[in-house]
């Protein structure tokens, strides 16, 4: 029996690209570069064990298994459906004996003992975690002395305007009133003032990592502002920007009348299909090492994961 989809697996497997398989392939190709940079800095060696937190559909974890045949990977995600998906993929690929699978949140890895993994990776995980400091302490705790973390996180606050708004990717022109109504739906799903997606920047990542106990911390921030790529309208319209948000189509039908929705589509469809917009991305890559003489996190910071 197939696992029941949740908001995380539904987004990872379909809603992020609106069912457009071409866009899915393009997205995975783009993410391949991110995965490679994460794994380069994780420095996983033969005989080592990697913990991939928020494993999703296994992009980083399976990348590690392919890159280093002598390593083992522990796939961890808050979504049982995604963990089951990775388990099935590992069995089909013939690598299940090198894998372990657990359902856990990033800030509570209490299923794992102290100092039991050699590297921890994450990709776009802390952006959904309120307890970011606790998550980093957990990463530190489960790492052996000399272990590494390597992560990438979008820095959504980077593009905030002075008035606290975010710049539009597509010019709303004469239908700004309708675009504002639709945008309000997304703002209610991810409030700028309180969302964990907006409550940190690259400096916070460095500070929290150092406070967790890591004594060697590095960060690179990449910022890209460029013309949008042309997209098929149906896939764009039926896509969602993140697991907590509705699709654009859902938001439109929630707040606009059929006549208003028609005006909305007629305005934005040619812009999207011709790529007449702007994409903005700020992405932080952070990697750090636990000192070889470090004591366990429970000694350094107090054990917050066991009761």
C-alpha positions as CSV (number, residue, x, y, z in Angstrom):
1,X,0.0,0.0,0.0
2,X,1.4,3.4,-1.0
3,X,2.1,5.8,1.9
4,X,-0.3,8.6,2.4
5,X,1.0,11.9,1.1
6,X,1.4,14.8,3.5
7,X,2.1,18.5,2.7
8,X,5.9,17.8,2.5
9,X,5.8,14.8,0.2
10,X,3.0,16.3,-2.0
11,X,5.1,19.4,-2.6
12,X,8.4,17.6,-3.2
13,X,6.9,15.1,-5.6
14,X,4.4,17.3,-7.5
15,X,3.2,20.6,-6.2
16,X,6.6,22.4,-6.5
17,X,6.5,22.0,-10.3
18,X,2.8,21.8,-10.9
19,X,2.9,18.4,-12.5
20,X,5.0,19.7,-15.4
21,X,7.6,16.9,-15.9
22,X,9.8,19.1,-18.1
23,X,10.0,21.7,-15.3
24,X,10.7,18.9,-12.8
25,X,13.7,17.7,-14.9
26,X,15.0,21.3,-15.2
27,X,14.5,21.8,-11.4
28,X,16.4,18.6,-10.6
29,X,19.2,19.6,-12.9
30,X,19.5,23.0,-11.1
31,X,19.4,21.3,-7.7
32,X,22.2,19.0,-8.8
33,X,24.7,21.8,-8.6
34,X,23.5,22.6,-5.0
35,X,23.7,18.9,-4.1
36,X,27.3,18.7,-5.4
37,X,28.4,21.7,-3.5
38,X,26.9,20.3,-0.3
39,X,28.6,17.0,-0.8
40,X,32.0,18.6,-1.7
41,X,32.0,20.3,1.7
42,X,30.7,17.3,3.6
43,X,33.9,15.4,2.6
44,X,32.4,12.0,3.1
45,X,35.0,9.3,3.1
46,X,35.0,5.4,2.7
47,X,33.6,3.8,5.9
48,X,31.9,7.0,7.1
49,X,28.3,7.5,7.9
50,X,26.3,10.5,6.6
51,X,23.1,11.7,8.2
52,X,20.9,13.6,5.6
53,X,18.4,15.6,7.6
54,X,15.2,16.5,5.8
55,X,16.2,14.0,3.1
56,X,13.1,14.7,0.9
57,X,13.2,12.5,-2.1
58,X,16.8,11.6,-1.5
59,X,18.7,14.1,-3.7
60,X,21.6,14.5,-1.4
61,X,21.6,11.1,0.3
62,X,21.6,9.1,-3.0
63,X,24.1,11.5,-4.4
64,X,26.5,10.6,-1.5
65,X,25.9,6.8,-2.0
66,X,26.8,7.2,-5.7
67,X,29.8,9.4,-5.1
68,X,31.3,7.4,-2.3
69,X,30.5,3.6,-2.6
70,X,32.2,3.0,0.7
71,X,29.9,5.2,2.8
72,X,26.6,4.6,4.5
73,X,23.7,7.1,4.6
74,X,21.0,7.6,7.3
75,X,17.9,9.2,5.6
76,X,15.9,11.3,8.0
77,X,12.8,13.4,7.4
78,X,9.7,14.7,9.3
79,X,7.6,13.1,6.5
80,X,7.0,9.4,6.9
81,X,5.8,9.3,3.2
82,X,9.2,10.7,2.0
83,X,11.2,8.4,4.2
84,X,9.2,5.4,2.8
85,X,9.8,6.8,-0.7
86,X,13.6,6.8,-0.1
87,X,13.5,3.3,1.3
88,X,11.7,2.0,-1.8
89,X,14.2,3.8,-4.1
90,X,17.1,2.3,-2.1
91,X,15.7,-1.2,-2.4
92,X,15.2,-0.7,-6.2
93,X,18.7,0.6,-6.6
94,X,20.3,-2.2,-4.6
95,X,21.8,0.0,-1.9
96,X,19.4,-0.6,1.0
97,X,22.1,-2.4,3.0
98,X,24.1,0.8,3.1
99,X,21.1,2.8,4.4
100,X,19.0,3.4,7.5
101,X,15.7,5.4,7.6
102,X,14.1,7.3,10.4
103,X,11.2,9.7,10.8
104,X,12.4,12.7,12.8
105,X,12.4,16.5,12.9
106,X,15.6,18.4,12.5
107,X,15.5,19.8,16.0
108,X,14.8,16.4,17.7
109,X,17.2,13.6,16.6
110,X,16.7,11.7,19.9
111,X,16.5,8.4,18.1
112,X,20.3,8.8,17.5
113,X,22.9,8.4,20.1
114,X,25.7,11.0,20.7
115,X,28.7,10.9,18.4
116,X,27.4,8.3,15.9
117,X,27.7,10.0,12.5
118,X,30.6,11.5,10.6
119,X,28.8,14.1,8.6
120,X,25.4,15.9,8.6
121,X,23.8,17.4,5.5
122,X,20.7,19.5,4.9
123,X,19.2,21.4,2.0
124,X,16.5,24.0,2.5
125,X,15.5,22.4,5.9
126,X,16.3,25.0,8.6
127,X,14.1,27.5,6.6
128,X,11.1,25.6,7.9
129,X,12.4,25.0,11.5
130,X,11.5,27.5,14.2
131,X,14.0,26.0,16.7
132,X,17.0,26.5,14.5
133,X,19.5,26.8,17.4
134,X,18.2,23.5,18.8
135,X,18.6,21.8,15.4
136,X,22.2,22.9,15.1
137,X,22.9,21.7,18.7
138,X,21.4,18.3,17.6
139,X,23.7,18.2,14.6
140,X,26.6,18.9,16.8
141,X,25.5,16.2,19.4
142,X,25.2,13.3,16.9
143,X,28.5,14.1,15.2
144,X,31.7,12.3,16.2
145,X,34.7,14.6,17.1
146,X,36.1,15.9,13.8
147,X,32.7,15.4,12.1
148,X,31.3,18.0,9.6
149,X,28.0,19.7,8.7
150,X,27.3,21.0,5.3
151,X,24.1,22.7,4.4
152,X,22.5,25.2,2.0
153,X,19.6,27.5,2.9
154,X,17.7,30.2,1.0
155,X,18.0,33.6,2.6
156,X,14.6,35.0,1.8
157,X,15.1,38.1,3.9
158,X,17.9,39.3,1.5
159,X,15.5,40.9,-0.9
160,X,13.1,42.6,1.6
161,X,12.2,46.2,0.6
162,X,12.5,49.0,3.2
163,X,8.8,48.8,3.6
164,X,9.0,45.1,4.5
165,X,7.6,43.8,1.2
166,X,9.2,41.5,-1.3
167,X,9.7,42.6,-5.0
168,X,7.3,41.1,-7.5
169,X,8.7,38.6,-10.0
170,X,6.2,39.7,-12.6
171,X,4.9,43.2,-13.3
172,X,1.2,43.3,-12.3
173,X,0.6,46.5,-14.3
174,X,-3.1,47.3,-14.6
175,X,-4.3,44.4,-12.4
176,X,-2.2,45.3,-9.3
177,X,-5.4,45.3,-7.2
178,X,-6.0,41.6,-8.2
179,X,-2.4,40.7,-7.7
180,X,-2.4,42.2,-4.2
181,X,-5.4,40.1,-3.3
182,X,-3.7,36.9,-4.4
183,X,-0.4,37.9,-2.8
184,X,-2.3,38.4,0.5
185,X,-3.2,34.7,0.5
186,X,0.5,33.7,0.3
187,X,1.3,36.2,3.0
188,X,-1.2,34.6,5.3
189,X,0.3,31.2,4.7
190,X,3.8,32.5,5.3
191,X,3.6,35.8,7.4
192,X,6.7,37.8,6.8
193,X,6.9,38.9,10.4
194,X,6.6,35.5,12.0
195,X,7.5,32.8,9.5
196,X,10.6,30.7,10.2
197,X,11.3,31.2,6.5
198,X,12.0,34.9,7.1
199,X,13.4,34.9,10.7
200,X,17.1,34.5,9.8
201,X,19.9,35.5,7.5
202,X,23.4,34.3,6.7
203,X,24.8,36.0,9.8
204,X,22.4,34.2,12.0
205,X,23.4,30.9,10.5
206,X,27.1,31.6,11.3
207,X,26.2,32.8,14.8
208,X,24.0,29.8,15.7
209,X,26.5,27.3,14.3
210,X,29.3,28.7,16.4
211,X,27.1,28.9,19.5
212,X,26.2,25.2,18.9
213,X,29.9,24.4,19.6
214,X,31.5,24.1,16.1
215,X,35.0,25.6,16.2
216,X,35.5,25.9,12.4
217,X,32.8,27.6,10.5
218,X,32.7,28.7,6.8
219,X,29.9,30.4,4.8
220,X,29.5,31.4,1.2
221,X,26.5,33.5,0.0
222,X,25.5,33.4,-3.7
223,X,23.1,36.0,-5.0
224,X,21.5,35.8,-8.4
225,X,19.2,38.3,-10.1
226,X,18.3,37.4,-13.6
227,X,15.6,37.3,-16.2
228,X,13.0,34.6,-15.6
229,X,13.0,31.5,-17.8
230,X,9.9,31.0,-20.0
231,X,7.6,28.4,-18.4
232,X,4.5,26.5,-19.4
233,X,1.5,28.3,-17.9
234,X,-0.3,25.3,-16.6
235,X,2.7,24.0,-14.6
236,X,3.4,27.5,-13.3
237,X,-0.3,28.1,-12.4
238,X,-0.6,24.8,-10.6
239,X,2.7,25.1,-8.7
240,X,3.3,26.1,-5.1
241,X,6.3,28.2,-3.9
242,X,6.8,26.1,-0.8
243,X,5.2,23.2,1.1
244,X,3.1,25.5,3.4
245,X,1.6,27.6,0.6
246,X,-1.3,27.1,-1.8
247,X,-0.8,26.8,-5.5
248,X,-1.2,30.0,-7.5
249,X,-4.4,28.6,-8.9
250,X,-5.7,27.8,-5.5
251,X,-4.9,31.3,-4.2
252,X,-6.6,32.9,-7.3
253,X,-9.8,30.9,-6.9
254,X,-9.9,31.7,-3.1
255,X,-10.1,35.4,-3.5
256,X,-11.0,36.4,-7.0
257,X,-14.3,36.1,-8.9
258,X,-14.4,34.1,-12.1
259,X,-14.2,37.4,-14.1
260,X,-11.3,38.6,-12.0
261,X,-9.5,35.3,-12.3
262,X,-9.9,35.5,-16.1
263,X,-8.3,39.0,-16.1
264,X,-5.5,37.7,-13.8
265,X,-4.7,34.8,-16.1
266,X,-4.9,36.9,-19.3
267,X,-2.4,39.4,-17.9
268,X,0.2,37.0,-16.4
269,X,0.1,34.1,-18.8
270,X,2.0,35.8,-21.6
271,X,4.6,37.2,-19.1
272,X,5.2,33.7,-17.7
273,X,5.3,31.9,-21.0
274,X,7.7,34.5,-22.6
275,X,9.9,34.8,-19.5
276,X,9.2,38.5,-19.0
277,X,9.9,38.6,-15.3
278,X,12.8,38.6,-12.8
279,X,14.0,35.8,-10.6
280,X,15.9,36.5,-7.4
281,X,17.8,34.0,-5.3
282,X,20.1,34.3,-2.3
283,X,21.5,31.0,-1.2
284,X,23.9,30.4,1.7
285,X,26.2,27.4,1.8
286,X,27.6,26.8,5.3
287,X,30.0,24.1,6.4
288,X,31.6,23.6,9.8
289,X,33.6,21.0,11.8
290,X,33.3,19.7,15.3
291,X,36.6,19.9,17.2
292,X,38.4,16.6,17.5
293,X,38.7,17.2,21.3
294,X,35.1,18.3,21.6
295,X,33.0,16.9,24.4
296,X,29.5,15.7,23.6
297,X,26.8,18.3,23.1
298,X,25.1,17.2,26.2
299,X,28.2,18.1,28.2
300,X,28.7,21.4,26.3
301,X,25.2,22.7,26.1
302,X,22.9,20.5,28.2
303,X,20.9,17.6,26.9
304,X,17.7,19.0,25.4
305,X,16.6,16.0,23.5
306,X,16.0,13.3,26.1
307,X,13.5,13.2,28.8
